[in-house]
Amino acid sequence: MPEISEEEARHVAALAKLALSDQEIQRVGRELNRILEYFQQLQQLPTDQVPTTSHAIQMENVYRGDEVAPSLDVEDAVSNAPDRADEFFRVPRIIEE
């Protein structure tokens, strides 16, 4: 397997917006090569019979039921608003015409 060159390590660092010293670039190159060696080992594993999954463990929704419940009174909700209009919060306009 071809090794990652110093130039390629610099390119990866630039893509990640990392300002690295020459010593750090060499270290990153070595680490990337180790990662690629590990992936090469993983490619040797027989995965033909492994079903495709989106998660490593079984996932299920944990949503609660949508039930009507008492909430804050309107006056309590807007009582600490820095700017309000009657029973509403007033916010600065962000869209110009």
C-alpha positions in Angstrom: 0.0 0.0 0.0 1.4 3.4 -0.9 2.3 5.7 2.0 0.9 9.2 2.5 3.5 11.7 1.4 4.4 14.8 3.4 2.7 16.8 0.7 -0.5 14.9 1.1 -0.3 15.3 4.8 0.0 19.1 4.3 -3.0 19.0 2.0 -5.1 17.1 4.6 -4.0 19.6 7.2 -4.9 22.5 4.9 -8.4 21.0 4.3 -8.9 20.7 8.0 -7.7 24.4 8.4 -4.9 23.3 10.7 -1.7 25.3 10.9 0.9 22.6 11.7 4.7 22.8 12.1 6.9 20.5 9.9 7.3 18.2 12.9 3.5 18.0 13.4 3.1 17.3 9.6 5.5 14.4 9.8 3.6 13.0 12.9 0.2 13.4 11.1 1.6 11.6 8.1 2.7 8.7 10.2 -0.6 8.6 12.0 -2.6 8.7 8.8 -0.5 5.8 7.5 -1.2 3.8 10.6 -5.0 4.5 10.1 -4.8 3.3 6.5 -2.9 0.2 7.5 -5.7 -0.6 10.0 -8.4 0.0 7.3 -6.4 -2.5 5.1 -6.7 -5.0 7.9 -10.4 -4.4 8.2 -10.9 -4.9 4.5 -9.7 -8.5 5.0 -12.6 -9.4 7.2 -15.4 -11.5 5.7 -18.5 -9.2 5.9 -20.6 -10.8 3.2 -23.1 -12.2 5.7 -23.3 -9.1 7.9 -26.6 -7.2 7.4 -26.4 -3.5 6.7 -27.2 -1.4 9.7 -27.6 2.3 10.3 -26.7 2.0 14.1 -24.5 -0.4 16.0 -27.3 -1.0 18.5 -31.0 -1.3 18.2 -32.6 2.2 18.3 -36.2 3.1 19.1 -38.1 6.4 19.5 -38.7 7.6 23.0 -41.2 10.3 22.3 -43.8 10.9 24.9 -47.5 11.2 24.2 -48.8 14.6 23.1 -51.2 15.5 25.9 -52.8 18.7 26.9 -51.5 20.0 30.2 -51.6 23.2 32.2 -49.0 25.8 31.2 -47.9 29.3 32.2 -50.4 32.1 32.3 -49.8 34.6 29.4 -49.0 37.4 31.9 -46.5 35.2 33.7 -44.8 34.2 30.4 -44.3 37.8 29.2 -43.7 39.4 32.6 -39.9 39.5 32.3 -39.8 40.3 28.6 -37.6 43.3 27.9 -40.0 44.5 25.2 -43.6 43.4 24.7 -46.7 44.3 22.9 -49.8 43.3 24.9 -49.5 39.6 25.4 -46.6 39.1 22.8 -42.8 39.3 22.8 -41.6 42.2 20.7 -38.3 41.4 18.8 -36.2 43.5 16.4 -37.1 43.3 12.8 -34.5 41.2 10.8 -36.0 41.1 7.4 -36.0 44.3 5.3 -38.5 45.1 2.6 
